């Protein structure tokens, strides 16, 4: 499983994506690693999303007291 940091960026064309790929390639630190995966809009549309337990809303904070 790969997930240290995940970033997404939409590109309107393969040429536009290549501009960003070249930019990222120039920023990789000497001891770093970056993986880029390009997918089409149709492939992105078929993504499946899974949720675990339902998240609970945080408890309401108590009202602030005012002292004069």
DRENRO-352323 format. One record per residue (C-alpha): residue in one letter; chain; residue number from 0; x, y, z. Coordinates in Angstrom, 3 decimals. Layout:
<nodes>
> A; A; NUM; X; Y; Z
...
</nodes>
This chain:
<nodes>
> X; A; 0; 0.000; 0.000; 0.000
> X; A; 1; 1.333; 3.408; -0.922
> X; A; 2; 0.140; 6.374; 1.034
> X; A; 3; 2.575; 8.741; 2.609
> X; A; 4; 1.128; 11.857; 1.021
> X; A; 5; -1.343; 11.790; -1.832
> X; A; 6; -1.954; 14.785; -4.064
> X; A; 7; -4.240; 15.122; -7.065
> X; A; 8; -4.174; 17.603; -9.900
> X; A; 9; -6.492; 17.797; -12.883
> X; A; 10; -4.920; 18.428; -16.267
> X; A; 11; -6.995; 19.271; -19.290
> X; A; 12; -4.713; 17.402; -21.696
> X; A; 13; -1.729; 15.060; -21.838
> X; A; 14; 0.476; 17.996; -22.869
> X; A; 15; -0.635; 19.977; -19.818
> X; A; 16; 0.010; 16.961; -17.583
> X; A; 17; 3.520; 16.627; -19.018
> X; A; 18; 4.297; 20.225; -18.017
> X; A; 19; 3.459; 19.397; -14.399
> X; A; 20; 5.325; 16.084; -14.529
> X; A; 21; 8.462; 17.892; -15.700
> X; A; 22; 8.059; 20.459; -12.926
> X; A; 23; 7.731; 17.788; -10.234
> X; A; 24; 10.695; 15.882; -11.630
> X; A; 25; 12.845; 18.966; -11.087
> X; A; 26; 11.751; 19.313; -7.446
> X; A; 27; 12.426; 15.768; -6.205
> X; A; 28; 15.020; 15.836; -3.396
> X; A; 29; 18.147; 13.711; -3.834
> X; A; 30; 16.910; 11.196; -1.263
> X; A; 31; 13.217; 11.539; -2.192
> X; A; 32; 10.812; 9.503; -4.242
> X; A; 33; 7.758; 10.635; -6.204
> X; A; 34; 5.363; 8.432; -8.147
> X; A; 35; 2.984; 9.931; -10.687
> X; A; 36; 0.009; 8.068; -12.049
> X; A; 37; -1.968; 9.592; -14.894
> X; A; 38; -5.505; 8.388; -15.521
> X; A; 39; -8.278; 9.465; -17.844
> X; A; 40; -11.482; 11.170; -16.733
> X; A; 41; -13.372; 7.959; -17.473
> X; A; 42; -11.036; 5.915; -15.263
> X; A; 43; -11.402; 8.468; -12.459
> X; A; 44; -15.167; 8.287; -12.832
> X; A; 45; -15.090; 4.531; -12.168
> X; A; 46; -13.246; 4.973; -8.852
> X; A; 47; -14.813; 3.064; -5.959
> X; A; 48; -14.931; 4.687; -2.527
> X; A; 49; -15.228; 2.738; 0.719
> X; A; 50; -16.086; 4.234; 4.112
> X; A; 51; -15.449; 2.721; 7.510
> X; A; 52; -17.531; 3.535; 10.546
> X; A; 53; -19.685; 6.612; 10.353
> X; A; 54; -17.915; 9.600; 11.829
> X; A; 55; -19.535; 11.304; 14.768
> X; A; 56; -19.822; 15.057; 15.020
> X; A; 57; -17.603; 16.551; 17.734
> X; A; 58; -19.441; 17.486; 20.934
> X; A; 59; -20.701; 21.056; 21.078
> X; A; 60; -18.420; 23.395; 22.957
> X; A; 61; -19.842; 24.943; 26.114
> X; A; 62; -20.956; 28.546; 25.876
> X; A; 63; -18.340; 31.098; 26.798
> X; A; 64; -18.799; 32.868; 30.115
> X; A; 65; -18.381; 36.620; 30.157
> X; A; 66; -16.952; 38.424; 33.130
> X; A; 67; -17.185; 42.193; 33.451
</nodes>
